[in-house]
Amino acid sequence: MAKTTAPPSRTPRATSSAAAARRRPVSGRRPVDVRGWLGGIRLSGFMVIMMGLVVLAAFVLVPTIGTYVDQRQQVAALEAAVQLSRDEVADLESQRERWQDPAYITTQARERLYYVQPGEVVYLVDDDLPPELEPQEQEPVSDELQAADADWMAKLMCSVTEAGLAQTVAPVTVGVPDPEPSPTPTP
C-alpha cells in the first residue's frame, strides 16, 4: 500500500507554522494574497440588488437629513429670537408700569430735565474732569492686617531726600495732573 500525504490545508500546525515562518519576510508582516481574498467573495444577484438599494437609499436620505438638520437649527434660532422678544416686551411693560407712578415721574423729571418744585433752589455743579481722571470706586477697606512688602521708613527717607535734592520745583496742581510731564533739566 502506498503512503499518501495529507493535502496542504490539513497539515499539522507545527509543520505549517514552521513553513509560514520560512516564507515570512524579515519585516514581520505577512504578504497578503489579494487574488485569494477576492476569490473567496461570492456575490449573488440578490446581494447586488440589495447593495444597490442601500446605496440608492443613502443618496436619497443624505440630502433629506441635511435639510432636516438645517431646519432644526433655524427653528432653534427663531425660538431664541422669540424668547428675546418676549423678554424685551416684559421689560417695556415694566417700564410702562413705572411711568404710571407719580413719584417715578417726579424723580425722572428732576434727574433728566432738572425740573424743581416751586420755591426750591437748585445748584448745578459742572464736573470739569475728563472721565478717565474721575475718581473710581474704591474697594472696601479690609479688616485684616497685612505685612508690608518693603521698609516704609527707608522709602519715606528716599522720597524726602529726592525732593530736597531736586533742582526744579513742580507747579502745584489741584486735582489735575499735567497733560505731559515736563522734562527735568539734568546738570
Steps between C-alpha positions, in 0.01 A plus 500: 500500500632839407529762761296811422559841645236734624410801290681826597194639680489197729864500614570523871549849645862455592592420143289780348622764749863403434442525126320833543787633711740414218280679246452818709715799412742639754283807575247286690205569267333219316434550131136529408368292216239733348396255229422237760300744707300630205444147379335413832228764457185361351238744373151399413250698299292565812804639683584735211140628490496556877832688489364716219191580708714593801712734286187650342344551845817673619491738200133576563520539880824699542360824350178450695689459826708810419182698437352373827808608698496844335133547579553396864775763529271763351221404739737527797620844383142620455401371846794691651390815314142457626625460858713813463199692368290378792765619744506841331120522514505414871764768561298761309184409690680540833626841384146597400378400847775710660392803299151466651649586843501880570808471725699338217393774258610768748838329551558469126405864441750611767783279373455529125349844450619675821144600593440627854199562718395863540713667769794255478849621420721271293877519480658329201867411526666452165759226512799620301711185540527271200351153560839329524608731786183467704548314825405137465311298754738364758491154649387474860769523764610163634473416869803273483854613569757430234877521515660767282721374219767770544640721776278810502752706695769451237253598223397811693862608548576434133203712394596787731861504382399488132258789554768699683763444232272589206619800298157611377172540678191357335200734493224407738199352326175457681347167407610504133839367390696658217402367157865436415772475762751779459859380456724572796833659408800286581821671615 
